[in-house]
Amino acid sequence: GIQVEQSPPDLILQEGANSTLRCNFSDSVNNLQWFHQNPWGQLINLFYIPSGTKQNGRLSATTVATERYSLLYISSSQTTDSGVYFCAVDAGGFKTIFGAGTRLFVKA
Amino acid sequence: NAGVTQTPKFRILKIGQSMTLQCTQDMNHNYMYWYRQDPGMGLKLIYYSVGAGITDKGEVPNGYNVSRSTTEDFPLRLELAAPSQTSVYFCASSYSPGHKIHNSNQPQHFGDGTRLSIL
Protein backbone atom coordinates (compact mmCIF):
# COMPACT_ATOMS: atom_id res chain seq x y z
CA GLY A 1 0.00 0.00 0.00
CA ILE A 2 0.87 3.63 -0.16
CA GLN A 3 3.48 4.94 2.29
CA VAL A 4 3.32 8.40 3.86
CA GLU A 5 6.46 9.78 5.49
CA GLN A 6 6.67 13.00 7.43
CA SER A 7 9.75 14.94 8.44
CA PRO A 8 11.09 15.99 10.77
CA PRO A 9 9.55 13.74 13.42
CA ASP A 10 10.16 16.34 16.12
CA LEU A 11 10.75 20.07 15.99
CA ILE A 12 11.44 22.66 18.68
CA LEU A 13 11.14 26.33 17.74
CA GLN A 14 11.60 29.63 19.47
CA GLU A 15 8.49 31.75 19.29
CA GLY A 16 8.62 33.90 16.16
CA ALA A 17 10.66 31.45 14.09
CA ASN A 18 9.56 29.98 10.75
CA SER A 19 9.45 26.31 9.85
CA THR A 20 8.74 23.91 7.02
CA LEU A 21 7.21 20.47 7.50
CA ARG A 22 7.40 17.90 4.75
CA CYS A 23 5.18 15.02 3.66
CA ASN A 24 6.33 12.48 1.08
CA PHE A 25 4.04 9.86 -0.39
CA SER A 26 4.98 6.80 -2.40
CA ASP A 27 2.26 6.75 -5.05
CA SER A 28 -0.27 8.96 -6.79
CA VAL A 29 -3.00 10.23 -4.51
CA ASN A 30 -6.45 11.67 -5.08
CA ASN A 31 -6.16 14.29 -2.39
CA LEU A 32 -4.07 15.37 0.56
CA GLN A 33 -4.97 17.00 3.86
CA TRP A 34 -2.95 18.63 6.63
CA PHE A 35 -4.24 18.41 10.20
CA HIS A 36 -3.17 19.92 13.50
CA GLN A 37 -3.72 17.91 16.66
CA ASN A 38 -3.60 20.28 19.62
CA PRO A 39 -2.31 19.29 23.07
CA TRP A 40 -5.88 18.41 24.09
CA GLY A 41 -6.06 15.84 21.31
CA GLN A 42 -8.45 17.68 19.03
CA LEU A 43 -7.89 17.33 15.28
CA ILE A 44 -8.33 20.43 13.17
CA ASN A 45 -8.29 20.35 9.39
CA LEU A 46 -5.80 22.96 8.16
CA PHE A 47 -5.72 22.41 4.42
CA TYR A 48 -7.31 20.24 1.78
CA ILE A 49 -4.70 20.49 -0.94
CA PRO A 50 -4.41 17.81 -3.65
CA SER A 51 -2.20 20.17 -5.66
CA GLY A 52 -1.06 23.77 -5.79
CA THR A 53 -0.63 26.29 -2.98
CA LYS A 54 -3.02 27.60 -0.34
CA GLN A 55 -2.59 30.11 2.44
CA ASN A 56 -4.47 30.72 5.64
CA GLY A 57 -3.00 33.43 7.83
CA ARG A 58 0.47 32.41 9.02
CA LEU A 59 0.10 28.94 7.52
CA SER A 60 0.50 27.92 3.92
CA ALA A 61 0.79 24.62 2.11
CA THR A 62 2.09 23.48 -1.24
CA THR A 63 1.53 20.10 -2.86
CA VAL A 64 3.53 18.99 -5.90
CA ALA A 65 1.57 15.91 -6.89
CA THR A 66 3.87 14.97 -9.79
CA GLU A 67 6.83 14.78 -7.38
CA ARG A 68 4.78 13.21 -4.58
CA TYR A 69 5.35 15.65 -1.76
CA SER A 70 3.64 18.38 0.18
CA LEU A 71 5.05 21.13 2.39
CA LEU A 72 3.44 22.97 5.28
CA TYR A 73 4.93 26.37 6.13
CA ILE A 74 4.47 27.97 9.52
CA SER A 75 5.61 31.56 9.77
CA SER A 76 6.11 33.63 12.93
CA SER A 77 5.36 30.61 15.10
CA GLN A 78 3.36 31.03 18.31
CA THR A 79 3.10 28.81 21.38
CA THR A 80 -0.44 27.91 20.31
CA ASP A 81 1.04 26.26 17.20
CA SER A 82 2.42 23.48 19.41
CA GLY A 83 1.02 20.01 18.84
CA VAL A 84 1.28 17.34 16.18
CA TYR A 85 0.90 18.02 12.48
CA PHE A 86 -0.39 15.17 10.34
CA CYS A 87 -0.42 14.71 6.61
CA ALA A 88 -3.14 12.38 5.30
CA VAL A 89 -3.62 11.14 1.75
CA ASP A 90 -6.55 9.57 -0.05
CA ALA A 91 -5.05 6.52 -1.68
CA GLY A 92 -8.14 5.61 -3.64
CA GLY A 93 -10.99 3.35 -2.64
CA PHE A 94 -12.03 6.05 -0.15
CA LYS A 95 -9.30 5.06 2.30
CA THR A 96 -7.31 7.76 4.07
CA ILE A 97 -3.72 7.02 5.11
CA PHE A 98 -2.09 9.16 7.79
CA GLY A 99 1.59 9.82 8.28
CA ALA A 100 3.17 9.42 11.72
CA GLY A 101 3.17 13.17 12.28
CA THR A 102 5.60 15.96 13.16
CA ARG A 103 5.60 16.92 16.85
CA LEU A 104 6.12 20.67 17.19
CA PHE A 105 6.92 22.52 20.40
CA VAL A 106 7.13 26.30 20.30
CA LYS A 107 8.98 27.87 23.22
CA ALA A 108 7.97 31.25 24.60
CA ASN B 1 -24.05 23.22 14.31
CA ALA B 2 -22.47 20.75 16.71
CA GLY B 3 -20.39 19.12 13.94
CA VAL B 4 -19.24 15.60 14.81
CA THR B 5 -20.20 14.43 18.32
CA GLN B 6 -18.71 11.37 19.98
CA THR B 7 -19.83 9.71 23.18
CA PRO B 8 -18.55 8.73 25.64
CA LYS B 9 -15.37 10.80 26.03
CA PHE B 10 -13.73 8.24 28.31
CA ARG B 11 -14.40 4.60 29.13
CA ILE B 12 -12.69 1.78 30.96
CA LEU B 13 -13.65 -1.78 30.02
CA LYS B 14 -12.71 -5.17 31.33
CA ILE B 15 -11.34 -7.78 28.94
CA GLY B 16 -14.19 -9.56 27.17
CA GLN B 17 -16.77 -6.85 27.71
CA SER B 18 -18.58 -5.26 24.80
CA MET B 19 -19.51 -1.66 24.12
CA THR B 20 -20.64 0.72 21.42
CA LEU B 21 -18.94 4.03 20.67
CA GLN B 22 -21.46 6.52 19.39
CA CYS B 23 -20.87 9.05 16.61
CA THR B 24 -23.34 11.48 15.13
CA GLN B 25 -22.94 14.40 12.73
CA ASP B 26 -25.34 17.18 11.82
CA MET B 27 -23.67 18.42 8.64
CA ASN B 28 -25.54 16.06 6.30
CA HIS B 29 -22.23 14.49 5.27
CA ASN B 30 -22.52 11.26 3.33
CA TYR B 31 -19.06 9.89 4.27
CA MET B 32 -18.21 8.81 7.78
CA TYR B 33 -15.09 7.18 9.21
CA TRP B 34 -13.76 5.54 12.34
CA TYR B 35 -10.06 5.78 13.21
CA ARG B 36 -7.94 4.66 16.11
CA GLN B 37 -4.85 6.48 17.33
CA ASP B 38 -2.33 4.61 19.42
CA PRO B 39 0.14 6.61 21.60
CA GLY B 40 2.67 8.56 19.55
CA MET B 41 1.24 7.31 16.26
CA GLY B 42 -0.86 8.57 13.41
CA LEU B 43 -4.45 7.54 12.84
CA LYS B 44 -5.42 4.21 11.30
CA LEU B 45 -8.72 3.71 9.53
CA ILE B 46 -10.95 1.03 11.05
CA TYR B 47 -14.13 1.28 8.96
CA TYR B 48 -15.76 3.80 6.70
CA SER B 49 -19.15 4.41 5.15
CA VAL B 50 -20.08 6.22 1.94
CA GLY B 51 -23.76 6.46 2.82
CA ALA B 52 -26.60 4.95 4.80
CA GLY B 53 -26.57 1.17 4.50
CA ILE B 54 -23.05 1.04 3.00
CA THR B 55 -19.95 0.23 5.06
CA ASP B 56 -16.50 -1.13 4.27
CA LYS B 57 -13.31 -2.17 6.01
CA GLY B 58 -10.31 0.08 6.46
CA GLU B 59 -6.76 -0.84 7.48
CA VAL B 60 -7.48 -2.35 10.90
CA PRO B 61 -11.07 -3.72 11.05
CA ASN B 62 -10.50 -6.87 13.11
CA GLY B 63 -12.38 -6.90 16.40
CA TYR B 64 -14.81 -4.16 15.38
CA ASN B 65 -18.19 -3.85 13.69
CA VAL B 66 -20.11 -0.88 12.35
CA SER B 67 -23.53 -0.04 11.01
CA ARG B 68 -24.96 2.96 9.18
CA SER B 69 -28.74 2.94 9.38
CA THR B 70 -29.04 6.73 9.05
CA THR B 71 -26.98 9.50 7.45
CA GLU B 72 -26.31 11.05 10.86
CA ASP B 73 -25.16 8.08 12.94
CA PHE B 74 -22.21 5.72 12.59
CA PRO B 75 -21.72 3.61 15.76
CA LEU B 76 -18.63 1.44 16.29
CA ARG B 77 -19.03 -1.77 18.27
CA LEU B 78 -16.42 -3.77 20.13
CA GLU B 79 -17.78 -7.25 20.81
CA LEU B 80 -15.02 -8.81 22.93
CA ALA B 81 -12.73 -6.09 24.25
CA ALA B 82 -9.01 -6.93 24.24
CA PRO B 83 -6.06 -4.97 25.72
CA SER B 84 -4.79 -4.33 22.16
CA GLN B 85 -7.88 -2.20 21.58
CA THR B 86 -6.80 0.35 24.18
CA SER B 87 -6.58 3.51 22.11
CA VAL B 88 -8.16 6.84 21.31
CA TYR B 89 -10.97 6.49 18.79
CA PHE B 90 -11.92 9.28 16.41
CA CYS B 91 -14.98 9.56 14.24
CA ALA B 92 -14.93 11.82 11.20
CA SER B 93 -17.24 12.86 8.40
CA SER B 94 -16.93 14.50 5.00
CA TYR B 95 -19.00 15.29 1.96
CA SER B 96 -18.58 14.00 -1.54
CA PRO B 97 -20.94 14.87 -4.37
CA GLY B 98 -20.67 11.34 -5.75
CA HIS B 99 -18.95 8.28 -4.38
CA LYS B 100 -17.90 7.18 -7.85
CA ILE B 101 -15.92 10.38 -8.28
CA HIS B 102 -12.81 9.38 -6.39
CA ASN B 103 -11.09 12.73 -6.30
CA SER B 104 -14.07 14.79 -5.25
CA ASN B 105 -14.03 14.14 -1.52
CA GLN B 106 -14.00 17.15 0.73
CA PRO B 107 -12.08 17.83 3.98
CA GLN B 108 -12.77 15.54 6.91
CA HIS B 109 -14.21 16.94 10.14
CA PHE B 110 -13.32 15.11 13.33
CA GLY B 111 -15.02 14.54 16.65
CA ASP B 112 -13.12 15.12 19.90
CA GLY B 113 -12.34 11.44 20.38
CA THR B 114 -13.16 8.65 22.82
CA ARG B 115 -10.34 7.50 25.08
CA LEU B 116 -10.82 3.78 25.71
CA SER B 117 -8.81 1.67 28.16
CA ILE B 118 -9.20 -2.08 28.42
CA LEU B 119 -7.84 -3.72 31.53
Interface residues (C-beta under 8 A of the other chain):
Chain A: V4 N30 N31 Q33 F35 G41 Q42 L43 I44 N45 Y48 P50 F86 A88 D90 G92 G93 F94 K95 T96 I97 F98 G99 A100 G101
Chain B: Y31 Y33 Y35 M41 G42 L43 K44 L45 Y48 V50 D56 G58 E59 V88 F90 A92 H99 H102 N103 N105 Q106 P107 Q108 H109 F110 D112 G113
